[in-house]
Amino acid sequence: MGGTDVKILSYEELEKKFGGMLRTFSSWRIVDQTYEDLYQELRLVLWNAQRAYRPGGNAAFGTYLYRACVNKVGKLLHKIIGFDVRFHEL
């Protein structure tokens, strides 16, 4: 994040900075999920990621958020197709 502490940014600033990522994931076609529904789900992922992120950890916030989005979309797909497609640690 270029050294900016995500904990001190307002949610609006964070959404402006990472909205492109959320829009990209929202454009994935998932049965029974509209673009708007998925975007709203991912806005909650962003909000939760801001709260849970630890700056001293092993990942930049963008990476942390990306993985959280992949996991959320994976969970939604899991409900539909019946197998686990989440991103896992190796």
N, C-alpha and C positions, 0 to 999 in steps of 0.2 A: 504493500500500500504506500510505498514511498516514504515510510517512516511515520505516517500519520497513525495515531492510536485510534482504532475503530471505536473504542469505548467512549471517546469524547465527542465523536461525530453525532449529529442528530440523525434520527432514522431517515428523514427526508434527504439529507446529504448522502447517506449511505446508499439509499435507493437510487439516487441520481448517479452515483459512481458505479453501482453494480446492476443497474436496471437492464443493461444490454444482456448480461448473463441470464437474468431472470426471463427476459423476453425470448431469448434463444431456447431455453428449456421449455417455455410455455408454448412454443410453436411445435413441439413434438405432438404427434397425433396419438391420443390415448382414448380408447373407447369410453364413453360416458363422461368425458372431461372436455369442457369447452376451453378455449384459450384463456378466457377471463377467469374461469374457475381455477385452472392450473396456475395462472399468474398470481392469484390471491393466495393459493397454497404456498407458492414459492416466496411471496412477500413475508409470510409467517416464518418460513425457513430462514430468511434473511434476518428477521427480528430475533429469532432464537439463536442464530449463529452469532449475532453481535453480543448477545448476553453471555453465551457460553465460551466464546473465543478467549484464549489465553495468549497474549502477545509474546510471551517468552517460550512458547511451544516450538515444535519442529516445523510448522507450516505457516506460510503467509496467509493473511485473511482471505485473499482471493482463492487460494487453493482450498482452504477450509470450507468456504462457502460453496465452491464448485462440487466438492465431494458431498456436502450436505444436500445439494440439489440433485445430484445423481442418485443418492440414497432415497430421497423423497420420490422421485420419478420411478425408481426401481420398485419401491413399495407399492405404488399405484399399479404398476404393470403386474406385479406379483398377484395382486387381488384379481386381476383380469385373466392372466394366462396360467397362473397356478404354480409357478416356480420362481425361485429366488434369482433376481437379476441385479441386486445391489452391488455396489463397489465394495470390495473387502480389502483389508490390509493383507499383505503377503507375509 
